[in-house]
Amino acid sequence: MNVTPTIDHIVWDWNGTIFGDSRALIDATIDAFAACGMAPITRADYQRHHMQPITEFYNRLVGRRLTDREQADLDRSFHEAYARHRARVTLTGDAAEALELWAGTGKTQSLLSMYPHERLLPLVHEAGIAHHFTRIDGTDGIEIVRKAPHLRRHLEHLGLPAERVLIVGDSVDDCVAARECGVHCVVYHAGEDALHAREHFAELDVPIVPSLREVLDRLSHDGDLLAVRALSPETPVVAAVPGE
C-alpha cells in the first residue's frame, strides 16, 4: 500500500468499532429498561438519544432525571444483560483485515476503550489481535465519563505528535476527544445497528465511513479523507436529537 505520510499512527476504538457489539449494547439497554420496570424503548429510541455520559443518556431515554438508585439499578441490569448478549459477538467483519493492512505499512496502531481494562485485555487476546497494538488501554477503575482525558493520557504514553494521529471510532464522544486532543478523526457508522443516529454527526465535520477497510483504502488512495483537519474548538460537540 502506498500510504499517505500524513498519518503515522491509528488509535482504534473497541466497542462498536473493532468489536462488533453495537447491537448487543442496544439490546442490553432495552433489556435493562424492561428489567427495571421502565417504559419500553426501541432501537430507534436508543440511536435517537444516545450520548455520553451514560447517566444523561438514560435520563434522555426516560424523559426525566432518574434517582441515584434508578441509575444504579439500570447500570447493574445493563451489565448483566450485556454479558449474555456479548456471547454472540465477534469482531466487526473487516476489522482483522484492516488491522493487518495497516500493520503491513510498517506504521503503528493502538487500542483505546472506555471498557474496563481488566475485562478488555482478555477479549483482545482471545480475538487474536493483541499483537497488532503498541498499546492497549481500557479504563482503570477511576470513573471516566468522557473519552478526551483518556485519549490525552494514551497519547502521552505513546509520545506521538497529535497531528500525525488518527482516531477511528463510532461515537460523538470519539469526535469530541479528537477535537480536544488535536488529532484527526474518522467515524465508522454501522448502519442500522449503529449506536448513534447518523444525524448526530452532521455538525461535527468529520468523515464517515461504512467499513473499517474503507478507512485504510481512503488513507491509501484519497487524501481527501484527512482534508478535514482536527476539529476546531468552535465545532459543536453536543449530540443533537434528530428532529429537535
FENPE-V590874 format. One record per run of one state. SS is the DSSP state (~ for helix, > for strand, _ for the rest). FROM is the first residue (numbers start at 1). TO is the last residue. Records with the same first field share a line. If there is no record, write none. Layout:
SS->FROM-TO / FROM-TO
This chain:
_->1-8 / 14-14 / 16-18 / 20-21 / 36-42 / 50-53 / 63-67 / 87-90 / 92-94 / 104-107 / 127-129 / 133-135 / 140-146 / 159-161 / 170-171 / 182-183 / 189-190 / 194-197 / 202-206 / 210-211 / 222-222 / 227-244
>->9-13 / 15-15 / 19-19 / 91-91 / 108-116 / 136-139 / 165-169 / 184-188 / 207-209
~->22-35 / 43-49 / 54-62 / 68-86 / 95-103 / 117-126 / 130-132 / 147-158 / 162-164 / 172-181 / 191-193 / 198-201 / 212-221 / 223-226
